[in-house]
Structures are given as structure tokens and as C-alpha cells.
Amino acid sequence: MTPSPKAIAIETLEIAESNLLNSFMGVRPDEIHEQAHPEFNSIIWILGHCFTHFHLVLCSKCQETEIFTEDIAHYFRFGTTKEEISKTGPPMTFAKLIDEYLKISASGFSYLQSIDDEDLEKVIFPEYGENLLQSIQRIGLHYMGHVGQIVLIRRALGNPGATFVGGISSIGRSKIREKWDKWWSENRNDFE
């Protein structure tokens, strides 16, 4: 049986999210703000940037739900200067950022489970002519591009993490998530 477009879209996003979460598993608290090179962003900024994209599409646009404020979105937005980022610092702790993303992710995936295939064709960004399916594809590709950056940054900082791409099968994703959940549960308080 051929999977539906909705099932493929959800699975693609699950694979990307699995790799994004896995990319920072094992990172040390002192590394999340490090810039391995002056032109690189920090791990916390990269993750917040990705999370903000997911939030924009699957919470703000699709559900008219705001979990991240405009100030948070601005800090992590593409185009915010490195000077502004360094002057203000992150709008929340790493622990809070991850906790908020887990809420955003749950809301977004719940929404996707509730829609029909036809809903994927709805144009949600008329200024670009981009429909929901295209936005989901963009999030997935965006995540994977930044996973590569995080892998590179971690290597440069001397704490290489997992390589990517993993979690293609649902069993593989479940194993990655189980390991990540355990790591986060054991280490979350170190990131307050």
C-alpha cells in the first residue's frame, strides 16, 4: 500500500526532527554558546532558529497559536545581526528553549495528524505561493542543513556527537528518541 501524502510529510518531518535532536545529544553546557568560528552561529542560536521556523509554520500559521513571543522569534530570526545577538544574549535558558520546543513539536505533530491530505495543498504563505506540504518540506530540509552545521561545530569544539542521517525507519527513530529522552532527562538541569 502506498503511503498517503500526509503520512509521507509527517514521516519526513519526524526524520528531520530526530536528527536535529540527536545532533546535540551529549553536548556540554559550556558548548551551547560557543562559536567555533566568528562566522558560525552557536548551537543554541541554530536550534532556536530551527524551532522558530517550525513554530511559525505549524503553530502560528496553521493553528494561530503562539508559544514563542515575537521577541523570541526575532532573536532567532535569519537577518538578526550577530552584534544584536551578542548584545542581548539568548531570550531563555537552553533548558527552557528545549522544553518550549517539545511543546511546539507536540502541538505541530498533533495538528498534522488531525488534517486531511487535501489540507497539505492549502497555501499558507501567499506571498511565496507556498502550501503547507512545501512548508513541511522546507522545515525538514532546513533542519537537516543545520544538523550538518551542529555536527561540524561539535567536531571543531572537540566533542563530536552522532553523525547523520539516522532514523529513517520508525524503529530507528524510536530508538534515537528513547536515547535522547533519557539523556535530556538526566542532563536537563545542567542547562538551566
Secondary structure by P-SEA (a helix, b strand, c coil): ccccaaaaaaaaaaaaaaaaaaccccccccccccccccccccaaaaaaaaaaaaaacccccccccccccaaaaaaacccccaaaaaaccccccaaaaaaaaaaaaaaaaaaaaacccccccccccccccccaaaaaaaaaaaaaaaaaaaaaaaaaaccccccccccccaaaaaaaaaaaaaaaaacccccc
